[in-house]
Each structure stands twice: as C-alpha cells, then as structure tokens.
Amino acid sequence: MNTTPQILRILPEVILTVVGVLIMLIEPVLPKSVNRKSLGWFTALGVVAALAASLYQYQLPAGTAYFGTVQTDAFSIFFHVLICGIVLASVLVSIDAIDGTSSFIGEYFALAAFGAVGMMLMTSAVELLLLAQSERPDFLQPEAFDLDRFEILIRPWPTQQAHDRFLSAFADLGGA
C-alpha cells in the first residue's frame, strides 16, 4: 500500500501553479511606475522552490497518485529537474533583457510558470493524454469532435461500425 501523501507526487506543479496565480494577481495592482523585474525574481524563486521539491521527490518511493493519472519515478523526476533548469535559465535571462517598466510583463513570467506546469504534468502522466475519455466510445457526437480526434490515435475502435461512423461524420464536417 502506498502511504505517500498524494500532494507530494505533484508538489513542484503545485508550487509553480501558486507562483503563476500570485503573479497574475499581483501584477495588475502594481502602480505603473513600479519596476516589474521583481516579478521575474519571484518567478525565479518559485522555480528554485519547484526544483527543490523535485529533488525531494527523488527520495519518495516510485508510485502513482490521483487514481493512477500521475506517477513519480526517476524518469519523471529527471524531466522535472531538466524543465526547472531550463525555465530558471530563461527567466534569469529575461530579467536582464526586459525593461522593468513595461506593462504586462507579469503575464510573461506567469506563462513561464504555467508552461512548466504543463510540461511537468505531461512527463509524469501515466497515459499519453490526460483527457477524460467518453463513457461510450462507440457513440461519437460531431459537436464533441475535439476530444474524439485525439482518441482515435490513442485507443482502438470497439467496433467497425463505430469507426465507420467516425469517418463519415469527420468527412461531413469537412475534415477529410
């Protein structure tokens, strides 16, 4: 039985999400005359904290969390550390390169944090896509095609009839 708290399996992602949200909340209330480079330093601090959390995960036993959707093992931790290093380097270079009085620069730093969260989740995902699959895969509705286009690549069709219905509906939408 896995006794590791589930939040520890996604701790770097949680840290970067909180950093991104805080930047998005702080930046609009700053006066226009205030230098916004401090938001970059806050992002760098958050990335270092996420890097430390990733290194902390290395001592955890390999396992999954949240109903088997994410896993923590040496492979995912390696990519967490790599992603944190790349984002940290890009944020530090950006702090030097930007004009501190530019408006909306906080969005750039928040985007860097949120982008790292997405990359980290994809490297620790158990399945290829972290998308909810429909309950009835043999019944495809044209208005729900965005997910179904990806699902055709992931799982086999249950019947030939379902496959034919997908192709005819896809052709009707002008996709073929």
C-alpha positions in Angstrom: 0.0 0.0 0.0 1.3 3.4 -0.9 1.4 5.6 2.2 2.9 8.7 0.5 0.6 11.7 0.5 -0.7 12.3 -3.0 0.1 16.0 -3.0 3.8 15.2 -2.7 3.6 13.5 -6.1 2.6 16.8 -7.8 4.4 19.2 -5.4 6.5 21.0 -8.0 3.5 21.6 -10.2 1.5 22.9 -7.2 4.3 25.3 -6.3 4.6 26.7 -9.8 0.8 27.0 -10.1 0.7 29.1 -6.9 3.5 31.2 -8.2 1.8 31.8 -11.5 -1.5 32.7 -9.9 0.2 35.1 -7.4 2.0 36.8 -10.3 -1.3 37.2 -12.2 -2.9 38.7 -9.0 -0.1 41.0 -8.0 0.8 42.5 -11.4 -2.4 44.3 -12.1 -2.4 46.1 -8.8 1.2 47.4 -9.1 1.4 51.1 -10.0 2.7 51.7 -13.5 5.8 53.4 -12.1 7.0 50.3 -10.2 9.7 48.2 -11.7 8.3 44.8 -12.6 11.6 43.0 -12.5 10.7 41.9 -9.0 8.0 39.6 -10.6 10.8 37.9 -12.5 12.8 37.4 -9.3 9.6 36.0 -7.7 9.2 33.6 -10.6 12.9 32.5 -10.3 12.4 31.9 -6.6 9.3 29.8 -7.3 11.2 27.8 -9.9 14.0 27.2 -7.4 11.4 26.0 -4.9 9.9 23.7 -7.5 13.4 22.4 -8.3 14.0 21.7 -4.6 10.6 19.9 -4.5 11.6 17.8 -7.5 14.8 16.8 -5.8 12.8 16.0 -2.6 10.6 13.7 -4.7 13.6 11.6 -5.6 13.6 10.2 -2.0 10.0 9.1 -2.4 9.3 5.5 -3.5 8.1 5.2 -7.1 4.3 5.3 -7.3 1.2 6.8 -8.7 -1.3 9.3 -7.4 -4.8 10.7 -8.2 -6.3 7.4 -9.3 -3.2 6.4 -11.3 -3.1 9.5 -13.5 0.4 10.8 -12.5 3.4 8.9 -11.4 6.6 9.8 -9.6 9.7 7.8 -10.7 13.3 8.5 -11.7 12.2 9.3 -15.3 9.7 11.9 -14.4 11.9 13.5 -11.7 14.8 13.8 -14.2 12.5 15.7 -16.6 11.1 17.9 -13.7 14.7 18.9 -12.8 15.5 19.5 -16.5 12.4 21.6 -17.1 13.0 23.6 -13.9 16.6 24.3 -15.0 15.6 25.4 -18.5 12.8 27.7 -17.1 15.1 29.1 -14.5 17.7 30.0 -17.1 15.1 31.6 -19.4 13.6 33.6 -16.5 17.0 34.8 -15.4 18.0 35.9 -18.9 14.6 37.6 -19.3 15.0 39.6 -16.2 18.1 41.1 -17.6 16.7 41.6 -21.1 13.4 43.3 -20.3 12.6 46.9 -19.5 11.3 46.8 -15.9 8.7 49.4 -16.6 6.9 47.5 -19.4 3.3 46.8 -18.6 2.0 43.2 -18.7 5.5 41.7 -18.2 4.0 39.7 -15.3 2.0 37.7 -17.8 5.2 36.6 -19.4 6.5 35.3 -16.1 3.2 33.7 -15.2 3.2 32.0 -18.6 6.7 30.6 -18.0 5.5 29.1 -14.7 2.2 27.7 -16.2 4.1 26.3 -19.2 6.5 24.5 -16.8 3.5 23.0 -15.0 2.1 21.6 -18.3 5.4 20.2 -19.3 5.9 18.6 -15.9 2.4 17.1 -15.9 3.0 15.6 -19.3 6.3 14.0 -18.2 4.7 12.4 -15.1 1.5 11.3 -16.8 0.7 7.6 -16.8 -1.3 7.8 -20.0 -0.4 9.7 -23.2 -3.2 12.1 -22.8 -4.6 13.5 -19.5 -8.0 13.9 -21.1 -11.3 12.4 -19.8 -12.4 9.7 -22.1 -16.1 9.4 -23.0 -18.2 6.7 -21.3 -19.4 5.3 -24.6 -16.6 5.3 -27.1 -18.7 3.8 -29.8 -21.1 6.8 -29.8 -19.5 9.8 -31.3 -21.2 13.1 -31.5 -19.9 15.7 -34.1 -20.1 18.5 -31.5 -17.7 16.6 -29.3 -15.1 16.1 -32.0 -12.2 17.9 -30.4 -11.6 15.1 -28.0 -12.5 12.3 -30.4 -9.9 13.3 -32.9 -7.3 12.6 -30.3 -8.9 9.5 -29.0 -8.8 7.9 -32.5 -5.0 8.0 -32.1 -4.9 6.6 -28.6 -7.4 3.7 -28.4 -8.7 1.1 -30.9 -12.3 1.3 -32.0 -14.6 -1.2 -30.3 -16.5 -2.0 -33.5 -16.0 -1.5 -37.2 -19.4 0.4 -37.2 -18.1 3.0 -34.7 -15.0 3.5 -36.9 -17.2 4.0 -40.0 -19.5 6.4 -38.2 -16.5 8.5 -37.1 -15.1 8.6 -40.6 -18.4 9.6 -42.2 -19.0 12.3 -39.5 -15.5 13.6 -39.9 -16.0 13.8 -43.7 -19.3 15.6 -43.3 -17.5 18.3 -41.2 -15.1 18.9 -44.0 -12.2 17.3 -42.1 -11.3 14.7 -44.7 
